[in-house]
Amino acid sequence: MKPFNLTNPLAAKRPVVLSISLVMISSMLAACGNAGSSVSTSAPSTAPSAATTASTAPAASPAATTATKAVVPATVVLNWFAEPEHGGNFAALAKGFYKDAGFDMTLMPGGPQVSSTQIVASGKAQFGMANGDDILVARQEGIPIVAIATSMQKSPQAVFYHKEDAAIKDFGDLNGHKVYVASTASFWQFIKKKYKLDSAQEMKYTGQLVNFVSDPKALTQGYVTSEPFTLSQQKVEHGTLLVADSGYNIYAGVYFTTEKMIAEHPDQVKAFVEATVKGWDYYKDHSEEINPSIQVKNPDMGLDMMKYSAAKEMDFVFGGDAATKGTGVMTKERWTEVQKQLVDVGVLKTAENIDKVFTTQFLPKK
């Protein structure tokens, strides 16, 4: 996560707006062309092209043909600027897991104006990251993407309040308070309905903390892997309400691809998932080795904050079902529950066959 100050909007934590707006494809393609902000394997394959080999080289023996592995260019669109929440991807890149899997992999940073779902759907990238409810909404809007693994078993999304406000104990206590939150965020729609927050005053969330800090009765959305670090540096005593504890328990940082990619290149999808899971398993015990490579792509974020974020996210990545069923695992029950919740609050119009939404067929066997 980027380090944030209290005034600079560019240093703010991601605004979690989970109802997907269909951003113009042209702007997404422009984002794709920003090679300067992407990370790729440093050494692309030096093997001669198939055309050159066919015209200039003698026929290879069966053994040589088997030993030669084509390297395929591929891109994964991250769900925010480079940060420890992408530690598994950066580890897979740095340790050569993607290269070993046959990819010349590029990690494309996301951001507030980048729609990973649109870029992947357009064919300009093969893989992307988004929250689970984003994927459900995208499919309803006609974007044929499929979840293939998750980086986090639950979301670090939270609502923060001032500790001096003794009235705040649970989500039901938000009535009568200003809440800086994206009004279209799916988690907020769920919490408002469940806890009957008819008199909570919704304030426009800008990604900055200054309004929250200056008002001891206000609350703000954020991530437990970043905002507590920033608030502590500012000596702001705060409390935390984790959104997952409200009953809205989505998968966060979900990897996805298109139905077309799965149908035409299932071997590449499997190779990507396996290499990414291997990267996360490596990052678990070697985050401080990998974090400097993340900082290269996000120099505004200090290594001290990265260390804090990495430590905080471990239970989100490796806890829950991942502890017994393996990194990246997802279940039909969880997906079905979230879809039902989104239908109940009106974010989704109808429920679809959940088996079309996600698959675990490409995950390594535990």
C-alpha positions in Angstrom: 0.0 0.0 0.0 1.1 3.5 -0.6 2.0 5.6 2.3 -0.7 8.3 2.8 -0.5 11.7 4.3 -3.6 13.6 5.4 -3.7 16.1 2.5 -2.3 14.6 -0.6 -5.1 12.8 -2.6 -2.5 10.9 -4.6 -1.2 9.4 -1.4 -4.6 8.1 -0.4 -5.6 4.5 0.1 -7.7 2.9 -2.6 -11.3 4.1 -2.7 -13.2 0.8 -2.5 -16.1 1.3 -4.8 -17.4 -2.2 -5.5 -20.2 -1.3 -7.9 -18.3 -1.4 -11.2 -18.7 1.6 -13.5 -18.0 0.7 -17.1 -15.2 3.1 -17.8 -14.5 3.8 -21.5 -12.4 1.1 -23.1 -10.2 3.7 -24.8 -8.9 5.0 -21.4 -8.2 1.5 -20.3 -6.2 0.8 -23.5 -4.2 3.9 -22.8 -3.4 2.6 -19.3 -2.3 -0.7 -20.9 0.2 1.2 -23.0 2.0 2.7 -20.0 5.0 0.5 -20.1 6.9 2.7 -17.7 4.6 1.8 -14.8 4.7 -1.9 -15.5 7.0 -4.6 -14.2 8.1 -7.5 -16.4 10.5 -10.3 -16.4 13.9 -8.8 -16.9 15.1 -11.3 -19.5 12.7 -12.3 -22.2 13.3 -15.6 -24.0 16.3 -15.6 -26.3 15.1 -18.6 -28.3 14.7 -18.0 -32.0 11.3 -17.5 -33.4 9.4 -20.4 -34.9 9.6 -18.8 -38.3 13.4 -18.4 -38.1 13.9 -21.9 -36.8 11.8 -23.4 -39.6 13.8 -21.6 -42.3 17.3 -21.8 -41.0 17.7 -24.7 -38.6 17.7 -28.4 -39.1 14.8 -30.4 -37.7 15.1 -30.8 -34.0 15.2 -34.2 -32.4 12.2 -35.2 -30.3 14.2 -34.9 -27.2 15.3 -31.3 -28.0 11.8 -30.3 -29.0 10.5 -31.6 -25.6 13.2 -29.7 -23.7 12.4 -26.3 -25.4 9.6 -24.4 -23.7 8.1 -21.4 -25.4 7.8 -18.2 -23.4 4.5 -16.5 -23.7 4.1 -12.8 -23.1 1.4 -12.2 -20.4 0.0 -9.4 -18.2 -1.8 -9.4 -14.9 -3.5 -6.1 -14.0 -3.2 -5.5 -10.3 -6.0 -3.9 -8.3 -4.0 -1.0 -7.0 -0.5 0.6 -7.1 2.3 -1.9 -6.2 2.0 -2.9 -2.6 2.4 -5.9 -0.2 -1.1 -7.0 -1.2 0.6 -8.1 -4.4 3.5 -9.7 -2.6 2.8 -13.1 -4.2 3.0 -11.7 -7.7 6.2 -9.8 -7.1 7.7 -12.9 -5.5 6.7 -15.0 -8.5 8.3 -12.5 -10.7 11.5 -12.0 -8.7 12.1 -15.7 -8.1 11.5 -16.7 -11.6 8.3 -18.7 -10.9 6.5 -17.0 -13.8 9.4 -17.6 -16.2 9.6 -21.2 -15.1 5.9 -21.5 -15.9 6.5 -20.2 -19.4 5.6 -16.6 -19.1 7.3 -13.3 -19.9 5.1 -11.7 -17.2 4.2 -8.0 -16.8 2.7 -6.7 -13.6 0.5 -3.7 -14.5 -0.3 -1.4 -11.6 -3.9 -0.5 -11.1 -5.3 2.7 -9.6 -8.5 4.8 -9.3 -8.8 5.2 -13.1 -7.9 1.7 -14.0 -10.5 -1.0 -14.5 -8.8 -4.4 -14.4 -12.1 -6.1 -15.6 -12.3 -3.9 -18.7 -8.7 -4.3 -19.6 -8.8 -8.1 -19.3 -12.2 -8.3 -21.1 -10.7 -6.3 -24.0 -7.9 -8.8 -24.5 -5.2 -6.4 -23.6 -4.2 -8.4 -20.5 -4.7 -12.1 -19.8 -5.3 -11.9 -16.0 -6.5 -9.4 -13.4 -7.3 -8.8 -9.8 -10.5 -7.5 -8.3 -12.7 -8.1 -5.2 -15.2 -10.9 -5.3 -18.2 -8.7 -5.4 -16.7 -6.7 -8.3 -16.5 -9.9 -10.3 -20.2 -10.7 -9.6 -21.2 -7.2 -10.7 -19.0 -7.3 -13.8 -20.6 -10.6 -14.9 -24.1 -9.1 -14.5 -22.9 -6.2 -16.7 -22.0 -8.6 -19.4 -18.2 -8.9 -18.8 -17.4 -12.7 -19.2 -14.7 -13.1 -16.5 -14.2 -16.0 -14.1 -12.5 -16.1 -10.7 -9.6 -18.6 -10.7 -8.0 -18.0 -7.3 -7.9 -15.5 -4.5 -5.1 -13.8 -2.7 -7.1 -13.2 0.4 -9.6 -15.3 2.2 -11.3 -12.3 3.7 -11.2 -8.6 3.0 -9.1 -6.2 5.1 -11.7 -3.5 4.4 -12.8 -1.8 7.7 -14.5 1.3 9.1 -12.4 3.4 11.5 -13.6 5.5 14.3 -12.0 7.7 17.0 -11.4 5.8 20.2 -12.6 8.8 22.2 -16.1 8.3 20.8 -17.3 5.8 23.4 -20.7 5.5 21.6 -19.2 3.3 18.9 -19.1 -0.4 19.7 -20.5 -2.0 16.6 -21.9 -1.1 13.1 -25.3 -0.4 14.6 -23.8 2.6 16.5 -23.1 4.5 13.3 -26.5 6.2 13.2 -26.1 10.0 13.9 -22.5 9.9 12.8 -20.7 11.2 9.6 -19.3 8.2 7.7 -16.8 8.9 4.9 -17.6 6.0 2.5 -18.2 5.5 -1.1 -22.0 5.4 -1.3 -22.0 2.9 -4.1 -19.7 0.5 -2.2 -21.5 -2.9 -2.0 -20.3 -3.5 1.6 -21.9 -0.2 2.6 -25.2 -1.1 1.0 -25.2 -4.4 3.0 -24.2 -2.8 6.3 -26.8 0.1 5.9 -29.6 -2.4 5.4 -28.6 -5.0 8.0 -28.0 -2.5 10.8 -30.8 0.0 9.8 -28.5 2.9 9.4 -31.2 5.3 8.4 -29.7 8.4 10.1 -26.0 7.7 9.4 -24.7 10.8 7.4 -22.9 9.6 4.3 -20.0 11.8 3.4 -18.1 11.6 0.2 -15.0 9.5 0.5 -12.0 11.1 -1.2 -9.3 8.7 -0.2 -7.9 11.3 2.3 -7.9 11.1 6.0 -7.9 14.8 6.9 -11.7 15.1 7.3 -11.8 12.0 9.5 -8.9 13.2 11.7 -10.4 16.7 12.2 -13.8 15.4 13.3 -13.8 13.2 16.5 -17.3 12.0 15.7 -16.6 11.0 12.1 -15.8 7.5 10.7 -14.0 6.5 7.5 -13.6 3.4 5.4 -10.1 2.0 5.0 -7.9 -1.1 5.1 -6.5 -2.6 8.3 -3.3 -3.2 6.5 -2.6 0.4 5.9 -4.7 3.1 7.7 -3.7 2.0 11.2 -0.1 2.6 10.4 -0.7 6.1 9.0 -3.1 7.0 11.9 -0.6 5.8 14.5 2.1 7.9 12.9 -0.3 10.9 13.2 -1.0 9.9 16.8 -4.7 9.4 16.2 -6.2 7.0 18.6 -8.7 4.9 16.6 -10.9 1.8 16.8 -11.7 -0.6 14.0 -14.8 -2.3 12.7 -13.8 -5.1 10.2 -16.4 -5.3 7.5 -16.0 -9.1 7.3 -17.3 -9.2 10.9 -20.6 -7.7 9.8 -21.4 -10.9 7.9 -20.3 -9.4 4.5 -17.4 -11.7 3.9 -16.1 -11.4 0.4 -12.9 -12.8 -1.1 -10.4 -9.9 -1.7 -7.7 -9.6 -4.4 -9.3 -12.3 -6.5 -7.4 -13.4 -9.6 -9.6 -13.7 -12.7 -9.4 -14.3 -16.5 -11.9 -14.6 -19.3 -14.1 -17.5 -20.2 -12.4 -17.4 -23.6 -8.9 -17.7 -22.0 -10.1 -20.7 -20.0 -11.6 -22.4 -23.1 -8.6 -21.7 -25.4 -5.6 -21.8 -23.1 -6.4 -23.8 -19.9 -2.7 -24.8 -19.7 -1.7 -21.2 -19.4 -4.3 -20.4 -16.8 -3.2 -23.4 -14.7 0.5 -22.3 -15.1 -0.4 -18.8 -14.0 -2.4 -19.9 -10.9 0.3 -22.4 -9.8 3.1 -19.9 -10.2 1.2 -17.2 -8.3 0.3 -19.5 -5.5 4.0 -20.5 -5.3 4.8 -16.8 -5.1 2.5 -16.2 -2.2 3.8 -19.2 -0.3 7.3 -17.8 -0.8 6.3 -14.3 0.2 4.9 -15.6 3.5 8.4 -16.2 4.9 10.4 -13.8 2.7 8.4 -10.6 2.5 11.4 -8.4 3.5 13.4 -9.9 0.6 10.7 -9.1 -1.9 9.4 -5.7 -0.6 12.3 -3.7 -2.1 11.2 -4.9 -5.6 7.7 -3.6 -4.8 9.1 -0.3 -3.6 10.9 0.2 -6.9 7.5 0.5 -8.5 6.0 2.5 -5.6 8.8 4.6 -4.2 6.4 6.7 -2.1 5.8 3.7 0.2 8.5 3.2 2.8 9.8 -0.3 3.7 8.7 0.2 7.3 5.1 0.5 6.1 5.5 -2.4 3.8 6.8 -4.5 6.7 3.7 -3.5 8.7 1.3 -4.3 5.8 2.9 -7.6 5.0 2.6 -8.7 8.6 -1.0 -7.6 8.9 -2.1 -9.3 5.7 -0.8 -12.8 6.5 -3.9 -14.0 8.3 -6.0 -12.6 5.5 -4.0 -14.6 2.9 -3.1 -17.8 4.8 -5.9 -18.1 7.4 -9.4 -19.4 7.0 -9.8 -22.2 4.4 -6.3 -21.6 3.1 -4.9 -23.0 6.3 -6.2 -26.4 5.6 -7.1 -26.4 1.9 -4.2 -24.4 0.4 -3.3 -20.9 -0.7 -5.8 -19.3 -3.1 -8.7 -21.7 -2.4 -12.3 -20.6 -2.7 -15.6 -22.3 -1.9 -19.0 -22.5 -3.5 -20.7 -21.7 -0.2 -18.9 -18.4 0.2 -19.5 -17.3 -3.4 -23.2 -18.3 -3.1 -23.6 -16.3 0.2 -22.1 -13.1 -1.2 -24.2 -13.3 -4.4 -27.4 -13.7 -2.3 -26.4 -10.7 -0.2 -25.9 -8.6 -3.2 -29.3 -9.6 -4.6 -30.9 -8.9 -1.3 -29.6 -5.3 -1.2 -30.3 -4.7 -4.9 -26.7 -4.5 -6.1 -27.4 -7.5 -8.3 -30.8 -7.9 -10.1 -30.6 -11.7 -10.3 -28.5 -14.6 -9.2 -26.7 -16.7 -11.8 -25.3 -20.2 -11.7 -22.4 -19.7 -9.3 -20.4 -22.4 -11.0 -19.9 -20.0 -13.9 -18.5 -17.3 -11.6 -15.5 -19.1 -10.2 -13.4 -22.3 -10.6 -10.8 -24.0 -8.5 -9.8 -26.5 -11.2 -6.4 -24.7 -11.7 -5.3 -24.5 -8.1 -2.5 -26.8 -7.0 -3.7 -30.0 -5.3 -3.2 -29.7 -1.5 
